[in-house]
Structures are given as structure tokens and as C-alpha cells.
Amino acid sequence: MAPRFKTPAPLVADQPPVSPFLKWAGGKGQLLLQYAPFWPPREKLRRYVEPFVGGGAVFFHLRFPAARLADSNAELIGAYQAVRDQVEALIELLSVFRNDETAFYAERLLDPRQLDPLRAAARFIYLNRTCFNGLYRVNRDGQFNVPFGKYRNPTICDAAGLRACSAVLQGVELLTGDFETTTRGLGDGDFVYLDPPYVPLSATANFTDYVPQGFGEADQRRLADHFRRLDEAGCRLLLSNSHTPLARALYEGAGYPMRVIQARRAINRDGAGRGPVEELLIANYPLPKQP
Ligand SMILES: C[S@@+](CC[C@H](N)C(=O)[O-])C[C@H]1O[C@@H](n2cnc3c(N)ncnc32)[C@H](O)[C@@H]1O
């Protein structure tokens, strides 16, 4: 299928970027410069939509005033809601947490579903800041099981950073759910950036444990089908994935523009693969040539 839109000019944020309030596996913070030439032109875009928002590095960087952010991780979206709607109360709660191994494991034992939403959000941010590598991983029962990070002095309560994120989140729609549900009804004027859990580079190096059920090949195929539906609905789309034969094969046949960029993996379960790896970008609008 031929690309539907004309060559883009680089998208430039009107406002200075803000740092995300979470560390997140697969976070795009370190890749923003490399991604810069590939955003679509901002004019004619009404709304930014990110159905796999994670730590939101791209959202906080681009700063669209109208946005929908979503993720299947309910606790994560609960944390965004607390930052958006109750930032001062959240700061007050977070400021009493300590970077202490015993306190960490006591907190980890709590069931967030039994806590008041604001308290659950504080727990989520505390564990994210103090656990190993800022990972989010749960066991089959949905219990968070990442060990203590042993950092000397992690920032648990960055009050200024939380307030800045809260300001950017005002008016932003937040949804919990699978990407197919949270992107229903989108069309012309919507720019959708899709950053799913990646197709694994190898059987042991996968990183699909963000949710208990993982994100396997069937989900990657479901996503590729959905990409086509969103394209037909008139959305502008940019998707990132690992540069693997499966990821290429899922989008290549339709003739979507693709580019390969060099990335550095910050988080990898087995500690291997921290060197450069290739990422694949797929769009439904023309992408500039790489130097
Ligand atoms: C690669 S991470 C996104 C990273 C994000 N771009 C950032 O900069 O932090 C993928 C996200 O997809 C979410 N996820 C996994 N399966 C999902 C699904 N079926 N629908 C929506 N989100 C899902 C995970 O919870 C995770 O936050």
C-alpha cells in the first residue's frame, strides 16, 4: 500500500521537554535525538495517542496539549492519574519513603489492589525508583517481584519533577487496557506512536514480562493487523520494534516506509546485549532518508 501522506518536516515541541517521573524498561529517553527526524509534521495533528505509554519519554518530550495515553498496566496508569490529579498529596506521601532494603520488601509485599489509589500510586513510584534497574515485572499472580536495587541515593520524591509532569498531564486522557481497545474510534488528526514490547532478539533476551500474560508472536501479528486498520482510518502512525525478521515481515508486505536506527539497550534481563542493537521504525507517511 502506498504511503498516504506527504513528506514531513521535523516536529518541534513548542514547550521545553519534561523528564518522565518513572524509569521504564524499553524507555525511549536515550533515543529521542535519533527519533527526531522521523516525527510527522505537527500541523493538522489534533491529538497525540500512545497506547503503550510505559514511562512516557516520547510524550513528555513532544508535549502535545491534546493527548490520550494508555497502557495495559493498571498500576502504571494509576500512577499517571495520581500525578495528574493529586500531585501535592502524592508528594507528601512519597516524601516519607526511605531507600532501605527492609522497608522495600515490606512495601513490595502489599497488594496494591487493597490500597487507596493514591497510596498505591506512591507505592508504585517508590518501588520503581528503588528496585533493580527500575524494572516492572510481576509473577503469575500479578505480584511485583523485582528485587531491591541497592542504589546509594536514589531520588524517591522529585517534587519539582512530579509537578512539571503534572502540569504537562493536565487535560490528558488516561486509559488502562489493551491497545486495540484504547485506540478505538481514532482517525484523521490523530498521531499514534506505538512502542510495543519488542519481538525478542533471542529466546533468552526477550523482555515481554511487563504484564503477566506477556506479549508474544500472536500479539505482534494482532498489532500489525491493527496498524493497517488505523492507517485505513486516517491516523498518522509511527511504530518502533526490534529489527528482527518477524518485525520486518509483519509490515514489509504492505509497503510502509521503514528505517533502521542504532539503539543502545539500557535494560536487559540477562545483562547481555547492552551494546548497540538495531531498532526498526515503521510509518504510514514518508520518512526522510538517513545520512
Ligand atoms: C516498550 S514499553 C513502552 C516504553 C515507552 N515508550 C517508554 O518510553 O517508556 C511497552 C509497554 O507496553 C505495555 N503493554 C504490554 N502489553 C500491552 C497490551 N496488550 N496493550 C497495551 N499495552 C501493553 C507494557 O505495560 C509496557 O509499558
The ligand as an SDF file (V2000), in Angstrom:
LIG
                    3D

 27 29  0  0  0  0  0  0  0  0999 V2000
    8.3810   -0.8540   25.3270 C   0  0  0  0  0  0  0  0  0  0  0  0
    7.3070   -0.4630   26.6540 S   0  0  0  0  0  0  0  0  0  0  0  0
    6.9430    1.2170   26.2280 C   0  0  0  0  0  0  0  0  0  0  0  0
    8.0790    2.1350   26.6170 C   0  0  0  0  0  0  0  0  0  0  0  0
    7.7540    3.6160   26.4640 C   0  0  0  0  0  0  0  0  0  0  0  0
    7.7790    4.0030   25.0650 N   0  0  0  0  0  0  0  0  0  0  0  0
    8.7510    4.4660   27.2280 C   0  0  0  0  0  0  0  0  0  0  0  0
    9.4460    5.3300   26.6610 O   0  0  0  0  0  0  0  0  0  0  0  0
    8.8670    4.2530   28.4540 O   0  0  0  0  0  0  0  0  0  0  0  0
    5.8650   -1.3540   26.2970 C   0  0  0  0  0  0  0  0  0  0  0  0
    4.6380   -1.0750   27.1860 C   0  0  0  0  0  0  0  0  0  0  0  0
    3.5410   -1.8300   26.6490 O   0  0  0  0  0  0  0  0  0  0  0  0
    2.6820   -2.2270   27.7100 C   0  0  0  0  0  0  0  0  0  0  0  0
    1.8520   -3.3500   27.2010 N   0  0  0  0  0  0  0  0  0  0  0  0
    2.1400   -4.6790   27.1300 C   0  0  0  0  0  0  0  0  0  0  0  0
    1.1430   -5.3520   26.5280 N   0  0  0  0  0  0  0  0  0  0  0  0
    0.1950   -4.4380   26.1880 C   0  0  0  0  0  0  0  0  0  0  0  0
   -1.0680   -4.5000   25.5070 C   0  0  0  0  0  0  0  0  0  0  0  0
   -1.5490   -5.6710   25.0560 N   0  0  0  0  0  0  0  0  0  0  0  0
   -1.7590   -3.3540   25.3050 N   0  0  0  0  0  0  0  0  0  0  0  0
   -1.2850   -2.1660   25.7840 C   0  0  0  0  0  0  0  0  0  0  0  0
   -0.0880   -2.0430   26.4380 N   0  0  0  0  0  0  0  0  0  0  0  0
    0.6390   -3.1550   26.6260 C   0  0  0  0  0  0  0  0  0  0  0  0
    3.6300   -2.5580   28.8470 C   0  0  0  0  0  0  0  0  0  0  0  0
    2.9670   -2.4420   30.0900 O   0  0  0  0  0  0  0  0  0  0  0  0
    4.7500   -1.5110   28.6300 C   0  0  0  0  0  0  0  0  0  0  0  0
    4.5380   -0.3850   29.4570 O   0  0  0  0  0  0  0  0  0  0  0  0
  1  2  1  0
  2  3  1  0
  2 10  1  0
  3  4  1  0
  4  5  1  0
  5  6  1  0
  5  7  1  0
  7  8  2  0
  7  9  1  0
 10 11  1  0
 11 12  1  0
 11 26  1  0
 12 13  1  0
 13 14  1  0
 13 24  1  0
 14 15  1  0
 14 23  1  0
 15 16  2  0
 16 17  1  0
 17 18  1  0
 17 23  2  0
 18 19  1  0
 18 20  2  0
 20 21  1  0
 21 22  2  0
 22 23  1  0
 24 25  1  0
 24 26  1  0
 26 27  1  0
M  CHG  2   2   1   9  -1
M  END
$$$$
